[in-house]
Amino acid sequence: MTHAVAEIVTFTLADGISPEDFLRLSQASEAFCRANPGFRHRQLSQGPDGRWTDYVVWADLDTARSAAASFPQQDFAPALMQAITPDSVQMRHETVHWAI
């Protein structure tokens, strides 16, 4: 049985980037996500400590890796990545065992 995979990325915003700026930049990636086979769900949240979490659910690990590999070549990617503090990024993939 193939399980869905959650791609969980936590990070902080670069100096001078407001939450509103970052949300606008992130929304530019919506078509890319939706066009990828295996895309299931995405949410973006910010904790009280200022750290952000980008939580994306994919059909499987291969789909998640394929999307991650093609992400940097997208037109919106450079601006989005410049809005994030590079050394703050932590990314992991987890198997989804249960969802409601």
C-alpha positions in Angstrom: 0.0 0.0 0.0 1.3 3.4 -1.0 0.9 6.1 1.7 0.6 9.8 1.1 3.6 11.9 2.1 3.7 15.2 4.0 6.4 17.6 3.0 7.0 19.9 6.0 9.2 22.9 5.6 9.8 25.4 8.5 11.7 28.7 8.1 11.8 32.3 9.0 11.3 35.3 6.6 14.2 37.4 5.4 14.6 40.8 6.9 12.2 43.4 5.4 9.7 40.8 4.2 6.2 41.2 5.7 3.8 38.4 6.2 1.6 40.0 3.5 4.5 40.1 1.1 5.3 36.5 1.7 1.7 35.4 1.3 1.5 37.2 -2.0 4.7 35.5 -3.2 3.5 32.1 -2.0 0.2 32.4 -3.8 2.1 32.7 -7.1 3.1 29.0 -6.6 -0.6 27.8 -6.5 -0.8 26.8 -10.2 2.5 24.9 -9.9 1.2 22.9 -7.0 -2.2 22.2 -8.5 -0.6 21.1 -11.8 1.6 18.5 -10.2 0.1 15.0 -10.4 -0.2 13.7 -6.9 -0.8 17.1 -5.2 -3.3 16.7 -2.4 -3.3 19.6 0.0 -1.2 22.6 1.1 -1.3 25.0 4.0 0.9 27.7 5.2 1.0 28.8 8.8 3.0 31.0 11.2 3.7 30.3 14.8 3.9 32.8 17.7 7.7 32.6 17.5 7.6 34.0 13.9 8.6 30.7 12.2 6.5 29.6 9.2 5.5 26.1 8.2 4.7 25.1 4.7 2.8 21.8 4.9 2.2 20.0 1.5 0.6 16.6 1.1 1.6 14.5 -1.9 0.3 11.1 -3.2 3.7 9.5 -2.5 7.4 10.2 -1.9 8.3 10.1 -5.6 5.7 12.8 -6.4 7.1 15.0 -3.5 10.7 14.6 -4.7 9.7 15.3 -8.3 7.9 18.5 -7.4 10.9 19.6 -5.2 13.3 18.9 -8.0 11.3 21.1 -10.5 10.5 23.8 -8.0 13.7 25.9 -8.5 13.1 26.2 -12.2 9.7 27.9 -11.8 9.4 31.6 -12.6 8.1 32.4 -9.1 10.8 30.5 -7.3 13.7 33.0 -7.1 11.5 35.8 -5.5 9.9 33.3 -3.1 13.3 31.9 -2.0 14.8 35.3 -1.5 12.0 36.1 0.9 13.2 33.2 3.2 16.3 33.2 5.4 18.4 30.5 3.8 19.9 29.0 7.0 16.6 28.8 8.7 15.1 26.2 6.4 14.4 22.8 7.7 12.6 20.3 5.4 11.4 16.8 6.0 9.1 14.2 4.5 6.8 12.1 6.7 4.4 9.3 5.9 0.8 10.1 6.4 -0.8 7.3 8.3 -4.1 8.9 9.2 -6.1 11.9 8.1 -9.7 13.1 8.6 
